[in-house]
Amino acid sequence: MIFVGSTFVTPRVTIRPFHREDDLERITEVIHKGYAVLAINGLRFWGTHQSPADTLERLNKGAGFLAILEGEIVGTVTIRPPEPESKVEQYRDPATWIINQFAVIPEHAGKGIGKALHNHALDYAMQQGATRVALDTANAAEHLIAMYKRWGYAVVGTCDWRPFTNYESVVMMRTL
């Protein structure tokens, strides 16, 4: 964010769909960096250790979007359709799409990039007929839970992804 007089100016960010020719190593690096503070605090999110192959597999389960700033990928989000076989009840709901793989590299935090990615994902889900969006995060990630609550989400349940993680998650949902 740039301070000009009494106005904060957010750098111009482009949000665009993931393309097959995009650099999976860079996207995975963005995810790792975005989740690094959680890893430092002992939380083993999938995003803290996933491989580029995992990144591609997760992107292929839905629609991936990238935040581009000055030609560089600085953020990503994936929005997936309902998953009828999911162990998470809310993820099986035919009207609910799922957000995951959501990250912005820390040096660009607080610039509105995450909110822009999130809103883009919500717009896409609505265009596909979704009436709700859900996500999950570690129950110990209080700052993320607070942010999602500010964005209109409410805690609607819990789930446990162990052994892929080392914590219980809260499931959060919002209406579109």
C-alpha positions in Angstrom: 0.0 0.0 0.0 1.3 3.4 -0.9 0.6 6.5 1.3 -0.1 9.6 -0.8 -1.1 12.5 1.4 -4.0 11.2 3.5 -5.0 8.5 0.9 -3.9 4.9 0.7 -3.4 3.7 -2.8 -3.6 0.0 -3.5 -1.3 -1.2 -6.3 -3.1 -2.4 -9.4 -3.6 -6.2 -9.2 -5.0 -8.3 -12.0 -7.0 -11.4 -11.1 -7.1 -14.0 -13.8 -7.8 -17.7 -14.3 -5.1 -20.2 -13.9 -3.7 -21.4 -17.3 -2.0 -24.7 -18.0 1.2 -22.8 -19.0 1.4 -21.0 -15.6 4.4 -21.7 -13.4 3.3 -24.4 -11.0 6.5 -24.1 -9.0 5.8 -20.3 -8.5 2.1 -21.0 -7.6 3.2 -23.6 -5.0 5.9 -21.2 -3.7 3.2 -18.5 -3.2 1.0 -21.1 -1.3 4.0 -22.1 0.9 4.9 -18.5 1.6 1.3 -17.6 2.4 1.0 -20.5 4.9 4.5 -20.1 6.3 3.4 -18.1 9.4 1.0 -20.9 10.2 3.8 -23.5 9.9 6.0 -21.4 12.1 3.3 -21.7 14.7 3.2 -25.5 14.4 0.1 -25.8 12.2 0.6 -28.3 9.4 -1.8 -27.0 6.7 -1.7 -29.0 3.5 -0.5 -25.7 1.9 2.6 -25.7 4.0 4.1 -28.7 2.3 2.2 -29.6 -0.9 4.1 -30.3 -4.1 3.6 -28.7 -7.5 1.8 -31.9 -8.5 -0.6 -31.5 -5.5 -1.1 -27.9 -6.5 -2.1 -28.9 -10.0 -4.4 -31.7 -8.8 -6.2 -29.2 -6.5 -6.5 -26.6 -9.2 -8.0 -29.3 -11.5 -10.8 -29.9 -9.0 -12.2 -26.5 -9.6 -11.4 -23.1 -11.0 -8.1 -21.6 -10.0 -7.4 -17.8 -10.0 -4.1 -15.9 -9.7 -3.4 -12.4 -8.5 -0.8 -10.8 -10.7 1.1 -7.7 -9.5 3.7 -6.1 -11.8 3.9 -9.3 -13.8 4.4 -11.6 -10.8 2.1 -14.2 -9.3 1.5 -13.0 -5.7 -1.7 -14.8 -4.7 -4.0 -17.7 -5.6 -7.3 -19.2 -4.7 -9.2 -22.3 -6.0 -13.0 -22.5 -5.9 -14.4 -26.0 -6.2 -17.9 -27.4 -7.0 -19.7 -29.5 -4.4 -18.1 -32.8 -3.5 -20.8 -35.5 -3.1 -18.3 -37.9 -1.5 -16.8 -35.4 1.0 -16.7 -36.3 4.6 -17.6 -32.7 5.3 -21.4 -32.4 5.3 -21.4 -28.8 4.0 -19.1 -29.7 1.1 -21.7 -32.3 -0.2 -24.5 -29.7 -0.4 -25.3 -29.2 -4.1 -25.6 -25.4 -3.7 -22.3 -24.9 -1.8 -19.0 -24.3 -3.5 -15.7 -24.7 -1.6 -12.7 -22.3 -1.3 -9.2 -23.7 -0.8 -5.6 -23.2 -1.7 -6.1 -19.5 -0.8 -2.8 -17.6 -0.3 -1.1 -14.3 -0.7 2.6 -13.9 -0.2 3.2 -12.1 3.1 5.0 -9.1 1.6 1.8 -8.2 -0.2 -0.5 -8.8 2.7 -2.8 -5.9 3.7 -3.1 -4.6 0.1 -6.5 -6.0 -0.6 -5.2 -8.7 -2.8 -6.7 -11.5 -0.7 -10.1 -9.8 -0.6 -9.9 -9.3 -4.4 -9.1 -13.0 -5.0 -11.9 -14.0 -2.6 -14.5 -11.8 -4.2 -13.5 -13.1 -7.7 -13.9 -16.7 -6.5 -17.4 -15.8 -5.0 -18.4 -14.1 -8.3 -17.4 -17.2 -10.2 -19.3 -19.5 -7.8 -22.4 -17.4 -8.2 -22.1 -17.6 -12.0 -22.1 -21.4 -11.6 -25.3 -21.4 -9.6 -23.9 -21.5 -6.0 -25.9 -19.9 -3.3 -23.4 -20.6 -0.5 -19.6 -20.9 -0.2 -17.7 -22.9 2.5 -14.2 -23.3 3.6 -12.3 -24.8 6.5 -9.3 -23.6 8.5 -7.5 -24.6 11.7 -9.4 -23.9 14.8 -6.2 -22.4 16.2 -5.9 -19.9 13.3 -7.9 -17.2 15.2 -6.7 -14.4 12.8 -8.1 -16.3 9.8 -11.4 -17.2 11.5 -11.8 -13.5 12.5 -11.0 -12.4 8.9 -13.6 -14.8 7.5 -16.2 -13.7 10.0 -15.6 -10.1 8.8 -16.2 -11.4 5.3 -19.6 -12.8 6.2 -18.7 -16.4 7.2 -20.0 -18.2 10.3 -18.7 -21.4 11.9 -21.1 -24.2 11.0 -19.1 -27.3 12.0 -15.8 -29.0 12.4 -13.7 -31.6 10.5 -10.4 -33.4 10.9 -8.1 -33.9 7.9 -5.4 -35.8 9.9 -2.9 -37.2 8.9 -2.6 -34.5 6.2 -2.8 -31.8 8.9 -2.1 -31.9 12.6 -5.2 -30.0 13.9 -9.0 -30.0 13.9 -10.6 -27.5 11.5 -13.6 -25.3 11.8 -15.9 -25.3 8.7 -17.2 -21.9 7.9 -20.0 -20.9 5.4 -21.5 -17.8 4.0 -24.5 -17.1 1.8 -24.0 -15.5 -1.6 
